[in-house]
Amino acid sequence: MTERIETQDIQKPLQRSFSLTIVAPSHRTISCSAKTVMVPADSGYIGVMRGHQPILASLRVGVVKVTPIEGKEFWLAVTGGFFEMIGDNATLLADKLFEEEDLSPADKKKFEEGPFYQMDSYPDDLKKDQMAISFLLNRVN
């Protein structure tokens, strides 16, 4: 007698993803199908995947980690904003957004040597920018 083997329904990659849109003033819009995203909410880091309960969170200065369905994971720095996920659509609205490739080699060197140099003398907005860039460049992978 032949034994019948039940096969599980293996989900296709797109069925395990959600639509992610990242928007910030003076920055290109980033859109992708993502497996996961981790955002710096005021209450701590929040990670979401497809099927997450609806959420609306305010963001603080920190690093956003995106794992797209295709390609390599990438990191962005934000100075604040909002994150919303409803159904299989997530939107991140950032006050300011920094990508590592946006920074010059001189900027990278400055932040890697001492991320918070002389920050007390800077206005609050510039402090947030500096903190976000420092977090991006000095993140632990």
Helices and strands as residue ranges (DSSP letters): G 13-16, E 18-23, E 30-41, E 44-49, E 55-59, E 62-68, E 74-78, E 81-86, E 89-94, E 97-99, G 100-102, H 105-113, G 119-121, H 124-137
